[in-house]
Amino acid sequence: MSPRTLEDIRRRLEEFARARDWEQFHTPKNLAMALIVEAGELVERFQWLTAEESRALSPEQRDAVEQEMADVLLYLVQLADRLGIDLLAAADRKIAINEGKYPADAVRGRATKYRPS
């Protein structure tokens, strides 16, 4: 069965770690460090590619990117679990904050840092 919610993934990760007696190593510090390592490995898959090449990955490149993205997600879910953070609620709050900070009419099509006048 393939997990369909973050809660499903969280439970599966919890069972995975428990079966291996790894919970003892899954401190917020260790999980945050592992998350950054995996994010770095994701970035490495795009290093030296042009913008166009990054949009047109080969099947092998895409598979490698998919694996790294999954690693990032899994560590993020575990970190949120250890800290009691609801990632979906946090994401909703952050989007709302960003909507206020970056009004669509003021920033549309601009990549430069927005500074309200």
C-alpha positions as CSV (number, residue, x, y, z in Angstrom):
1,M,0.0,0.0,0.0
2,S,1.3,3.4,-0.9
3,P,1.0,6.2,1.7
4,R,-1.4,8.9,0.7
5,T,-1.2,11.4,3.5
6,L,1.6,12.8,5.6
7,E,0.1,11.0,8.6
8,D,0.4,7.7,6.7
9,I,4.0,8.4,5.9
10,R,4.7,9.5,9.5
11,R,3.2,6.2,10.8
12,R,5.2,4.1,8.3
13,L,8.4,5.9,9.2
14,E,7.7,5.4,12.9
15,E,7.2,1.6,12.4
16,F,10.3,1.5,10.2
17,A,12.5,3.2,12.9
18,R,10.9,1.2,15.8
19,A,11.6,-2.1,14.1
20,R,15.3,-1.2,13.8
21,D,15.6,0.5,17.2
22,W,16.6,3.7,15.6
23,E,14.2,6.1,17.5
24,Q,17.1,6.8,19.9
25,F,19.0,8.4,17.1
26,H,16.2,10.5,15.7
27,T,16.7,13.7,17.7
28,P,15.6,17.0,16.2
29,K,19.2,17.9,15.8
30,N,20.2,14.7,14.0
31,L,17.1,14.8,11.8
32,A,17.7,18.5,10.8
33,M,21.3,17.7,9.9
34,A,20.2,14.7,7.8
35,L,17.6,16.8,6.1
36,I,20.3,19.3,5.1
37,V,22.5,16.6,3.8
38,E,19.7,15.2,1.6
39,A,18.8,18.7,0.4
40,G,22.4,19.1,-0.6
41,E,22.3,15.8,-2.5
42,L,19.2,17.1,-4.3
43,V,20.9,20.3,-5.3
44,E,23.9,18.3,-6.5
45,R,21.7,16.6,-9.1
46,F,21.2,20.0,-10.7
47,Q,24.7,21.4,-10.3
48,W,26.2,22.6,-13.6
49,L,23.0,22.0,-15.5
50,T,21.6,24.9,-17.5
51,A,18.1,26.1,-16.7
52,E,16.8,24.3,-19.8
53,E,18.7,21.0,-18.9
54,S,17.2,21.1,-15.5
55,R,13.7,21.2,-17.1
56,A,14.5,18.2,-19.4
57,L,16.0,15.5,-17.2
58,S,16.7,12.1,-18.6
59,P,14.8,9.2,-17.0
60,E,17.9,8.3,-15.0
61,Q,18.3,11.9,-13.7
62,R,14.7,12.2,-12.9
63,D,14.8,9.0,-10.9
64,A,17.8,10.2,-8.9
65,V,16.0,13.6,-8.3
66,E,12.9,11.7,-7.2
67,Q,14.9,9.6,-4.7
68,E,16.6,12.7,-3.2
69,M,13.2,14.5,-3.0
70,A,11.8,11.6,-1.1
71,D,14.7,11.6,1.3
72,V,14.1,15.3,2.0
73,L,10.4,14.7,2.6
74,L,10.9,11.7,4.9
75,Y,13.4,13.5,7.1
76,L,11.1,16.6,7.2
77,V,8.1,14.4,8.2
78,Q,10.2,12.8,11.0
79,L,11.5,16.1,12.2
80,A,8.0,17.6,12.4
81,D,6.8,14.5,14.2
82,R,9.6,14.8,16.9
83,L,8.7,18.5,17.4
84,G,4.9,18.0,17.3
85,I,4.5,20.3,14.2
86,D,1.6,19.8,11.8
87,L,3.3,20.4,8.5
88,L,0.1,21.0,6.5
89,A,-1.1,23.6,9.0
90,A,2.4,25.2,9.1
91,A,2.4,25.3,5.3
92,D,-1.1,27.0,5.2
93,R,0.1,29.6,7.8
94,K,3.3,30.3,5.8
95,I,1.4,30.7,2.5
96,A,-0.9,33.2,4.2
97,I,2.1,35.1,5.6
98,N,3.7,35.2,2.1
99,E,0.5,36.3,0.5
100,G,0.6,39.4,2.8
101,K,4.3,40.0,2.3
102,Y,4.2,39.6,-1.5
103,P,1.0,41.1,-3.0
104,A,0.4,39.6,-6.4
105,D,-0.1,42.9,-8.1
106,A,3.2,44.3,-6.8
107,V,5.4,41.3,-7.5
108,R,3.9,39.6,-10.6
109,G,6.7,38.5,-13.0
110,R,9.5,40.0,-10.9
111,A,12.4,38.0,-9.5
112,T,13.9,40.8,-7.6
113,K,13.5,41.3,-3.8
114,Y,10.2,43.0,-3.1
115,R,10.4,46.0,-0.8
116,P,7.1,47.8,-0.2
117,S,7.2,51.5,-0.7
